[in-house]
Amino acid sequence: FILYDRDDRLVLCNTRFRGMFPGLADLLVAGTPFPEFIRAAVRRGAIDLGGRSEAEWIADRLRRHEAPGGPFEQRYADGRWVRISERRTHDGGAVAVYTDITELKRRQEELLTVQVRLTHLLTSSPVVLYSFEAKEQHAPTFISENVRDLLGYEPSEYFEEPNFWLERVHPDDLPRALSRFPRLLETGRHAHEYRFRCKDGAYRWIRDELRLSRDESGDPLEGVGSWSDITERKQAEIALREQTAIVELLQAIAVAANEAVAVDEAMRFCLDRVCAHTGWPIGHVYALAEDGTDELVPTSVWHLDDPERFATFRAVTETMHFASGVGLPGRVLASGRPTWIIDVTKDPNFPRATGATDIGIKASFGFPVLIGHEVVAVLEFFASEALEPDEPLLDVMAHIGTQLGRVVERKRAEIALRRAKEEAEEASQAKSRFLASMSHELRTPLNAVIGITEMLREDALDLGQDDFMEPLDRIHRAGNHLLHLINEILDLSKIEAGRLELHLEEVDVAALIQ
């Protein structure tokens, strides 16, 4: 899968996507525009244009990307077929799933050939052909020898066991298969898919195609069917559904992370969606302590399918702090990577093992919320049975942790900005207080100095004391200069406050310029 932002720049893609385009590895980096990637794919000969011109193909591909209209298939120059499913995200970006269906296309073509020649090829067919009477007990009348290859049974077992088919259809699929069987009598043909138990005890997916023949009077005579093994196709469909579900999970959490007003809101949304995706009943958030101890402390952010059943485990969890390396949260804190525990009740480094045993908790995994390389929180999840690590799931959780880290980083930036704003406002107020006091504390005594100096100059002039005139003039000029500077500073504060008074007068422009 691959994810683009609202400006159609690449955000991330997984390793399977990179493996599809080995010749375009230099463009599979964050920030590469989608149109640039597509044009490079054409220029480097990676695309089978199907007889169209480069410009025509590129225009059509960009149109599909801008307004996705459902999955479509694309053939590549090396012969591979890929099904592309694109959709626009709520924030204007785009997410796409590329599925290699080369094998599926090949098998579909083979199956079509078999169906066309079904009446001519019996025992040599890659599907098992069988028939039965279309009345009373539906007694078997024929089965092809290749039942040994497909299901492992001898043909004689089909004839000798009256309930051969009934006893081998998966119990979960049997009611649906039986309810649809009357369609054969109604329409003369029927096809359905179900799991069938092979001789070795393993179940495989079978496509069962039936046709009904009638006698001359029109009464049902015989049912003719074919069993074909579609296990690989079903597995591919399941894998595609899982991939689609993962992409939708990533998309939903990315949107929630962008829109979340509070960090706890984004965390709780993530817990709910991950638990819904995995089917795990418990999710919880540990956050890095703000007291400088570098410990993880419990939060009140939980997902509990059964709050009453898990009340004791919650109470124990909310009393425990974890240092680096201790318990599941501590191990995630120490490594900075997702961690999986197959069975917490048997793990020597899981301090809550007793509480987990009491309520039947087994498997657990946790992943970090990261800002760069800093772990700021750990999300932990618990299941009711022991499970082997799911590496693809852990890879997805790592991406989710990065998304949540951006929420925390954004909130930190908002707090820092608010503090800076408060400090700036406080500084502005201090400046205003200083300017307000300047008028009285500086200008008032300065006026006194200038006034007394003028009086002394007049006395010295009257008494003919010329020796005192020069220093008194110097004091008078310096005082006036300083008063002028103070007045200009006060005028500047008025300008900033929007309270400067303008005095309009006529001016001799020529004299001013001169």
Secondary structure, 3 states (H helix, E strand, C coil): CEEECCCCEEEEECHHHHHHCHHHHHHCCCCCEHHHHHHHHHHCCCECCCCCCHHHHHHHHHHHHHCCCCCEEEEECCCCEEEEEEEECCCCCEEEEEEECHHHHHHHHHHHHHHHCCCCCCCCCCCEEEEEECCCCCCEEEECCCHHHHCCCCHHHHHHCCCCCCCCECCCCHHHHHHHCHHHHHHCEEEEEEEEECCCCCEEEEEEEEEEEECCCCCEEEEEEEEEECHHHHHHHHHHHHHHHHHHHHHHHHHHHHHCCCHHHHHHHHHHHHHHHHCCCEEEEEEECCCCCCCEEEEEEEEECCCCCCHHHHHHHCCCCECCCCHHHHHHHHHCCCEEECCHHHCCCCCCHHHHHHHCCCCEEEEEEEECCEEEEEEEEECCCCCCCCHHHHHHHHHHHHHHHHHHHHHHHHHHHHHHHHHHHHHHHHHHHHHHHHHHHHHHHHHHHHHHHHHHHHHHHHHCCHHHHHHHHHHHHHHHHHHHHHHHHHHHHHHHHCCCCCCCCCCCHHHHHC
